[in-house]
């Protein structure tokens, strides 16, 4: 059975980004990879932004349980998503690499 996190209403998506962003930050700090993650995020962000904006614009997906605030045509939560996901990937990669080297 999955926990029902929709109790957070319009802050549900934002809260999930904060939780996973905290996990990513912890992994990156532990691995000493904050700069590498920042470089990765900066490189991927423009591509992710255009991709996200387009898919929202044409109706590929609809985001429920969000704050309703937008920045540059997309929800603020999506901006966080585009930072959190590559940061989490780099954090996991660096943690595994450090462990197995």
N, C-alpha and C positions, 0 to 999 in steps of 0.2 A: 504494500500500500504506500502510495506517495503522499508526502505531507502536502497540505493545501497552503501554499504560500500566498494565495490570492487575498488573504486576510489583510495584506498591506495595501490593498486597493491600487490606486494610481501610482503608488511608490514601489510596487512590486518589482518591476524591471530595474529601476534605479538601485534598489536594495541588492538585487542579485549581482549587479555590476560592482557595487561596493564590496560585497563579500568576496567575489572572485578576484577583484582587483587587489584586495588585501592579501589574499593567498599568493597572487603573482608577485606583489611587492616583497613579501616575506622570502619567497624563493630566490628572487633576484638579489636581495640584500645578502642572503646567506651565501649565494654563489659569487658575489662581487660582480654582478653582471648588469648593474643599472645602466651604465653607459651603452653597452651592447644592445640592451633592450630599447633604449631611447633611439638609437640609430636605426634599429629595425622598424620601430613604430613610425619614425619620420619618413622612412623610405616607403612603407606600405600605406600610410595614411591617405595620401592623395588618390591612390587607386581604390582603396576601400571606400572613400567618400563618394567618388563618382559611381561606383558599383552600387552602393547603398542608396544614394539619391535616385538613381535610375530605377532600381527595383521597387522602391517605394512609389515613385512617380507613375509607373505603369501598373501598379497594383499587384505585384508578385506576392507580397505579404502585407499584412495589417498588424500593427503592434497594439495589442490591448494591454491594459494594466500599466500604463505609463503616465508620466506627469502631464503630458500635453504641451510641454515647453519644447520649442524648436530653436535650432541655431543653424543658420545657413541652409534652411530647407529640410532639415532632418531632425528627428527627436534627439534631445541631449543625451538620452540613454544610448543611442546608436554611436554617438561620438565616443562615449566611454567604452562601448563594446569594441570599437576599432583600436582602442589603446590597450584594453585588458586582454583581448585574445592573443595578439602577438607577444605581449609581455608574459603571459602565462606559458606560452609555447617556449619562449626563450628561457624562462625561469626553470621549466621542467628539463629542457635540453641541457642547460648549464649544470643543473643539479645532478642529472644522470652522468654527464661527462665528467664532472668532478669526482663523483663516487667511483666510477670505473677507470679512472686514469691512474 
